C-alpha cells in the first residue's frame, strides 16, 4: 500500500558499469561486483563505520556458494560490521523489490536507513551437476565401509558427468523470454521497424546522457570499466534492419540482437533513509519512494509472459488516484523493445483495459519523449538483478534535477510477473 507513515527518502543510486557478459567481468562473482558497488556508496556518502538499519540484495544467476552473499558483501565494506543483510529474488524485478522492502521498513519506523540493490553475471555461471550424480555422490559420502563406497562409486556412468548449464527459459512452457515476446508482438501487431526505432532511441538517449555527464556521479569504476560498454553511438536504423531474427528465425520473426537486451554483467544499489536520518547525517534527498506494486499474469494459459506490469501500474494508479499521464518521466524496463511496445499498446486498448485490468476505460497513451530519457535497458544493458536499482537511481536523479515532479517505474520479470513503483519529488 501507499506509504502514509514516514516518507522514504532516496539519497541516491550507484552502480558499477554494465558490461557485455564474458568480457571485462569474466570470473567475477556477484559478491565481488556488489561489494565494489556498496563500498562506492559508503565512500560517496561518508558511511564508513556507520550502522545501517538493513541491506537487501539479490541475483537471479546465483551460486549455492553465495547463499548468504548480501551479508558477506556488507562485511567486505567499511560499513559497521553489525549492519544486517538479507537475500531476495524476484527475477528481473529483484532489486526493485529489495528497494521496496527497505522502504517499507523505513516507512513503518522499524529502521531509519538501508540499501536495496542487486547484481547478476553470466560470466560466473553456477554450473550444476546432474541431479542423479549429486544423489550418487551423497550416497558415496554416506557409505559405511570402503567396499560400500567403491560399490556406490561404480554406479556413476558417463551420462551422469554431463554438466547442467543454467538457461533462461520458463519451466512451465519450455520457451525463452524471447520466444514468448515473439508471441506477444504478433498478438499486438508490433512490427520490426517499430522495435528497431525504440532501440535506436534507447541508444541515442544513452549517448546523449553520457555527453551531458548525467552518469558521471552514478558509476563506480570497476575492473577497467568506467562506463557502460553496450551503448552504441554508431548504431542507426540501417544497421539494426540488417540483423537477423534471434528467436523466431522464420520470415515472421522480428526480435533481433539489436532490439533485445543482451547478456550483461553488473551491479547497482540505492541508499534509502528517513527524512530525519538524512537531515541528521547531512545527506541529500533526491526524491521519495512513494508506492510499489507487484503483479502476475497466467502466461501458461494465454496471457503474455511480460504483460504483468500493465496490471501492476493499473493498481498503482487506482490506489494513488492518478492517471497514466500524471507523470513527468517514465522508466520502463526494455527487456525487449517489443515488450515495451506491447505494454504501451495495451494501456491504449479499451478492450484490454476493461477485460484484463478491470477498468472502465483505456489508460491511454504516454508522452514517449518522457520515457527512458537517459537510455533504457536495450542500450545500457540488463544484469537481471540490478536493473530495478538502476532505474530507481536514474528516476530519482531526474526528479532531483527537475526540482519537482513524479516518475513511474515499471519492470517486467520472468514467471509472468511485474513490479512497478511511483517516485516523487
N, C-alpha and C positions, 0 to 999 in steps of 0.2 A: 504494500500500500504506500501511498504518498507519505513522505516524511513530514510529519506535523509536530515533531518534538524539537530536538536541537538541529539546526541547519548543519549540513555536512559540507565543509569547505574542501575544495580541490586546490591543493597548494601547487601541484604541477605534475607533469608526466615526464618520464625519462626512459630512454632505451638505448641499446647498442644498435648500430646499423643493421638493417635487414639485408642478408646476402643470399645469393643463389646457393642452394644446397650442394654439398660435395666440393666446395671451394675453400674460401678463407677459414671457415669454421669446422673443417673436417677434423674428426677425432676430438671434438669439443662437446662436452656434456651440457645438458640443461642446467645443471648446478653451476658450472663454470660461467655460463652466459648470464644467468640471473645474479650470481654473486657480483660480477662486474657491474651489472645494471644497478643493483641495490647499493653497492659501495659508491657508485657515482652519485646516487641520490643523497647518501649520507654526507658526502663532501659538498655537494651543491647547497644543501640546506642546513649545514652545520649540525648534523645529528650524531656526530661521533660521541660515544659514551651515553647517548640518550636512551631511555627505556620507552619503547613504543607499546601501545596497547595490544596490537596483534599484527601479524603479517600473514597474508594468504596468497599462495602461488599455485599454479597448476600447469600441466602439459598434457598433450594428447599422446605423443610418442614418448612414453616414459618407461625407463627400465625398472625392473623389480629391485635393482640395487639402489634406486633413488626413492625408496618407499617413504622416506622422511626428509625429502630434499629441501623443503621450504625452511625447516628448522636448521638444516645444515648450511643453507645459504645465509641465514641470519648469523650463524656462528662464524661464517667466513668473512664477515664485515666487521667494522668497528662500532656497530650498534652495541648497546648494552647487552651482554650475553643473556640477561634474564628476559629479553624480548621473546614472547612465544610466537609460534608459527604453525600453520597447518596447510595441507594439500587439498585441492579441489579440482574436479574436472567436469566441464560441460561442453565437450567437443570444442568447436571453434568459438563458442561463447564463453570459454573458461575464464579469461581474465576480466571480462565484463561482469561475470558472476562473482568473482573474488572481490572486485571493487564494490559490488552491491552489498555483499555480506559485511565487509568492513564498514561501509556507510551505515548499514542497519545497526551495527554495534555502537557506532558513534551517536546515531540519532536517538538511541534509547538511553544513552548515558553509561553504557557498560564500559566503554573505553573513550579516550579523548583523541587518539591518534592511531594511524595504521597505514599499511601499504598493501595494495592489491595489484596483482600482475600475473604474468605467465611467460612461458617460453616454449619453443619447440625446435627440434632439429631432426632432419632426415639424414644427417651425416654421422650420427652416432646411434643408429637404429638398434632397438632391443631385439636382436635376432634370437629366436627361441629354439629350443629343442622340440622334436616331435613329442606329443603327449605320451605315446607308447614308450619312447626312450626314457622320458622322465620317470614314468611309473616303474620301468625296469631298473633304473638306477636307484630309485627309492627302495626297491626290493633288495638290491645288492647291498645297500647300506645297512639294511636290517637283518642281513644274514647272520646266523648264529655260529657258523663254522667256516673254515676255509673251503671245504668241499661244497658246502651250500652256496658260498659266494661264487665259486667257479661255475657251478651248475647254472646259477641265475645269469651270470655274465655271458654264458654261451647261448642264451636265448636272444641276445641282441643280434639283429641282422642288418644288412646294408641299408635297407629301406628306412630303418629307424634312425640312421645317421644323417638323413637329409634335413638341412636346416629349414626352419619355418620363418619366412620373412613376413613382417607386418605389411598389410596392404590397406589402403584407404577405400574400403567398399562397405556397402550395407549388408550385414549378415542376413537380414530378412529377405533381401531381394537378390543378393549376389551381384548387384550393379554398383558401379562407381558413382561419385557425385556428378562427374561429367556426363555419364550416360543418363542419369536422372534429369540433369539440366537440359539435355537434348530433348527429352520428352516434354519438359516444361516449355521450351521455346517453340516447339512445334504446336503445342496446345494453344499458346498465346500468340502464335503467328509473329514471332520476333525474327527478323531477318539477319543475315550475316552482316550487312552493311551497318545496321543499327548497332550491333555488338562491337564491330570494329571502331565505329565512331566514338562510342563511350570509352573504349580502351585508349584510343588516341587522346581523348580529352583528359583521361586519368594521367597519362604520361606527361602531357603538356602542363597540366596543373602542378604536377610534382616538380617538373623542371623549373617552372616559374617560382615555386615556393623556395627552391634551393637558391635561385638567383637573388631572391629577396632576403635570404638569410633566415627564413622562418624556422628552419630546423637546427640552426646553429647551437642553440642552448638546450636542445632536446635530445642530443645524441652524445653518447659516451664512446670515444674511440676504443676499438677492441680488435686485437689481433691484426693490426694493419688496416682495418676498415675504418674510415672516417665519415662515410656517408652511405646511404642505401645504394646497392650496386645493380639493382634490377631496372631502375629508372632509365629510360631510353630517350635521350634528347633528339636522336636522329631518326626516330620512327615516323612513319607517315601512313596515310591510308593506302597508298600503293603497295608498300611493303607488307602491311597487315593483310591485304587482299590476296597476296601470293602464298600465304601459309595454308597448308593442307589441314583438313579436319582432323582432330585428335581423338575423338571418341566414336562418333558415327562417321565412318570413313566412306560412306556412300555419297553420291551427289547431294543427298538431302542434309548431310551434316554441316553444321555452322560453327561449332565450338572449335577453336584452334588454340595453339600455344600462345598466340598473341592476344586473344580476348578472354583468356582464363588466367588465374593465378598459377604461378609455377612453384615447385617445391622450394621452400625458404627456411633459413635458419635465423633465429633471433630471439630477443627477449625484451620485455617492456614492463614498466611499473608506474603506478600513480600513488602519490602521497596524499592522504586524506586526514583531516583533523576537524575538531570542533572549532567554532569561531574563537572561543576563549583560549584554546591551546595555541592557535595561530597568533593571536594578539600577544600572549604571554611570551612566545618564543620568537617574535619578530619575523614571522613567516608571511609571505604574500598569499593572498587569496585570489586565485584566477577566476573561479566560478563556484557553483554549488551543485552537488549531485542531488537532484530533486526527487526522482522516482525511477523505478525499474520494473520490468515485467518479463517473464519467461512464458513461452507458449510452445505447443506442439501440434502437429497435424498427423493424420493417419495416412502416411505415404504408402503403406503397404496395400491399402485398399483404394488407391486412386488419387489421393492428394499429391500435389507437387512436393518433392522432398524438401526444397528450400523455400517454401512459401509461409512457414510459421511466423516470420517477422510481420507479415500483414496482420495477423491476429494479435500479436503482442503489441504492436503500435496502436491498433484499434482500441484495445483495452486501456492503454495509457491515455489516449486522447479522451475517452469517456470519463475516466476517473479524474482527470485534471481539467475537465470542461474546456478542452481545446479542440481546434480544428487542425487538419493536416497542414494548413497554410500558415499557422501561427508560430512559425519558426524562422529564425534568421539564417540558420545553417542546418544542413543535413549531412551526417556522416553515415553512409550506407555501405556496409562491407561488400566489396566486389569479389566474392568467391569466383564468380564468372560474370562477365558483362551481361550475358543473357539472363542470369538470375535477377540482377538489379532491374532490368527492363521488364521482366515478368512481374516483379513486385510493384513497380510504378503503374503498370497497366492494370493490375488487379485493383489497386486503390481507385483507379479511374472508372472501373466497371461497376455499374449499379447492380447488375445481376450477381456478381461475385460478392460485393459488399453486403447485399441482402441475404443471400443464401449461406455464405461461408462465415461472414463476420457478424451476422445478426443485426445489421444496421438498417436504418430507414432509407438511406440513400448512399450514393458513392462518396468516398472520402475526397475524391477529386485529385487534381494534378498538383505537383510541386513546381516551384521555380527551379529548373535544372541548373541555373547559374549559381545557386546556393548549395549545390551538392558536391561533396568531396572536393572542395575548392583548393586544397593543398595536395591533391593526388589521392588516389584510392589504392586498394589492395592489388589491383592488376599491375600498377606501376611500382608501388613501394614494396610489394611482397606480402606474403601471408604465412608467418610462422603460426600455426594453428592456435596455440595457447596464448600468443602475445598480441594478437590483433585487437582484441577488446580494449586493452590498456593503451594501445597506440591511438585508437580513435577517440577515446575519452581524453587523453592528453592533448590531442590536436584540437578537439572541440573546446576544451577549457581555455586554451591559449587564444583561439579565435575570438571567443566571447570576451576575454580579458582585453584583447587589442581593440575590440569594438567599444568596450566600456559598458555594455549592457546587452541584453538580448536573451534568446532561448535557442537551444540546439536539440535536435533529435538524433539519437544514435541507434543504429539497427545492425544486428549481426545474425546471419543465418548459420545453422550448425548441422552437423551430421545427425542422423536419427530423427529427422523431421522436426527439429526444434529451432527456436529463435529467441533472441534476447534483445530487448530494446530499452532505452533509457532517455530521460529528459535531464538536460543540464541547463542551468540558468545563471545569469549574472545580475 
